[in-house]
Amino acid sequence: MVEKEWLLKEVHHRVKNNLHTIICLLESQAAYLENDALKAIENSKHRIYAMSLIHQKLYQSADIKAIDMSVYLNEFVFYLAASIGVPGHIRFQADIDPLQLGVSQAIPLGLIINEAVTNSIKYAFPENRMGVIKIGLHQIAGQIELVVEDNGVGIHPDKKQSEMNSLGIDLMKGLAEDIHGKIRFETQKGTKITVTADVDPLIDLDNLVISSTEKGVYS
């Protein structure tokens, strides 16, 4: 049991380091880019950081099976706000239960929040419009419910079809499918994104099989 925990901690540590290296490479590349190419690099960097932070938290945690989403999301949203640069007219409100989730659910949910919050910061409050971005994560019976909403301008009817077919929307839909969940978009009074999914059981370390080949990687 102790050896399995050590091996999993080492995996999380190495994955986190590799993802951090990728972020550094993207930052170096960004110095030579502008306009749409620069935006693409910045978006990719935020998505990778969402995954990297998960592995960092698991490596640092006494419980390597699960991550406390209240700790993770508060830190990640702070990173997003600082990285993108949130103007003073936008406020955040968070209501996040201390849910213990495994990597298979924590990463997709973190990436969905990244897309939703980034879009709200950039597009929901034009011309210094005062606004609030709310993030809620709760467990109701055996289901997780994630809600990210803002009271911004929403999506204009003339642009709704093209906006709802964007890369960010497609990515969120795919991530919701990855956790066998459902995602709903409401765009009339601001934008509200709701994701529901069943809670996945965490890894049973007592029954986790690690082959001799896998052990050799870390020897």
N, C-alpha and C positions, 0 to 999 in steps of 0.2 A: 504493500500500500504506500509506504513512504517513498519507495523508488519510483512508483508510478506518478506520484505527486511531483517529485523532483523533475522527472522527465517532461511532464506537461508544463511545469513552470519554465523549463528551459526552452520548450517549443514556443511558448508565448513570448519569452524574452527575445528569441531570435527573430521571430516574425515581426515583432515591434521594431527591432533594429533595422531589419530589411526594409520595412515600410518607411521608416524615418530616412533611410538612404534615398529611397525613391523621391520623397518630398524634397530633399536637398537637391537632387538632380533636376526636378521640375523648377525649383526656385532659380537654379543656375540658368536653365533654358529660358525662363521668363524674362531675364535681363536682355535678351536679344529679340523679344517679340513685342507686338503691339496689337491693339484692336481686338478682333474676334479670336485670334490665336492666343493672345494673352489671357483673355477671359476663359478660354477652354483650359488653359494650364492652371489658372487659379481655381476653377471649379474642380478639376481633378485633384488638386492639392487638398482641398477641403474634404473631399470624399475619402481620400487615403488617410487623412488625419483621423477621421471618424473611426476607421478600422484600427489604426495604430493605437489610439487611446484605449480601446477595448482591451487589446492585448497587454498594454502597459498596466492597466488596472488589475487584470487577472494575474499578471506576474507578481504584482505587489501585494495581492490579497492573500489572506490566510486560507480562504476558500477558493480553490482554483477552478471549481466547477461553475461558479456563477459570479455575476457582476451586479453590484448595487446600482440600479439604473438612476436613482436620485442623485448619487454622487457623480456618476459618469455624465449624465445629461447636463447638470448644472455647469460642470467644467467645460463640456463641449460647446454649449451655447455661449459661454463667456468667450471661448476661443473664436467662435464665428463672429461674434459682435466686434471683438478687437481686430480680427483679421480683415473683415470687410469694411469696418468703420461705420458704426451706427451713429447717425446724427442724433442730436438731443431731442428731437421731436418724436422719437420712437422709444417706447418703453416695453419691457418684457414682464410677463407674469407667468410663473411656473407653479404647477400643482402636480407634483410627481411623487407617487408612492415609492417607498424603498423596496421595489420589486427585485427579486433575485432571479435573473435570467441568464441562460447559457449563451454561448457565442452565436449559435445558429439563429437565435432571435434578436440578440442585442445588436449585432452588426446591421442587419436589414433595417431595424427600427431607427438606429442612429443615422443611417444613410437617408432614410425617408425624412427625418427631421432636418437633416442638412439641406435637402432640396427645398423643403417647404419654407424653412426659416430664411434661407438665402433669397428665395423668390420674394418673400414678403419684405425683407429689408430693401431689396433693389427696386421693387416695382409697386408696392402697395400704397406708398405714401408720397406721391409726387408733390412738388412745389411746397415742401416743408409742411405738409399736412400732418397734424398731430395724430398719433395712432398707437395701438397696443398690439403686440404679438403674444398670444397665449399658447402655452404648451401644457398639456395634461396627459398623464399616463397613470392608469388605474387598472387594478384587477377586479373584475366583477364576476363572481362565481369562478368558473374555470377559464375565463377569457380575459385577454389583455385588451384594453381600449386606449389607443393613442389618438389625441386630438391636437392638431396645430391649426390655429385660426388667427386671423387679423381682422381689424375693422377698417380696412383700407378701401380702395376704389373697386376692388373685385375685377372681374373680366368683362369688358364691354361686349354686348351681344354680337357686334360686327366682327369681333376678334375671337370669340369664344371657341370656335371650331379649330382654328389654327393654334391657339394657345393650348388647348386641351390635347393636341397632338404633338406637343413639344417633347424634346428629349427628356427633360426633367420629369414631366408627367408620365411618360413611358417608363422611365426608370423606377418611379415610385410604384407604378402598377406591377412591374416585374418583381420588385422587392416584396410587395405584399403577397404575390403568388408564391414566392420562395418560402414564406412561413405559413403557407396554406391559409392565408387570411383574406379579408375583403377590404377594399378601399373605396371610400365615397368622397366625391368632391361637391362642395356647395359654393357657388360663386355669385350669389345675388347681393348679399350684404357683406361685403368683404369676401374673404376666401376662407373656407373651413375644410380641412382634410381630416377624415376619420378613418382609422385603421383598426379592425378587430381581428383577433386570432386566438385560437386555443393555446393555452400555456403548454409548452413542450416540457416533458420530464427531463431532469438534468442527468448528466452522465453518471453512471454507476461505476465508480472507480474500482470497487471490489471485483467486478466482472469484466473490467477492461483488459483486453489481451494486447500485449506489446511483444512483437516478435523479436528474435535475437538480432535480425538485420536492422530493425529500427533502433535497438539499443546501441548498435555499433556506430550509428551516426553521431551519438553524443559522447562516445568514449574518448 
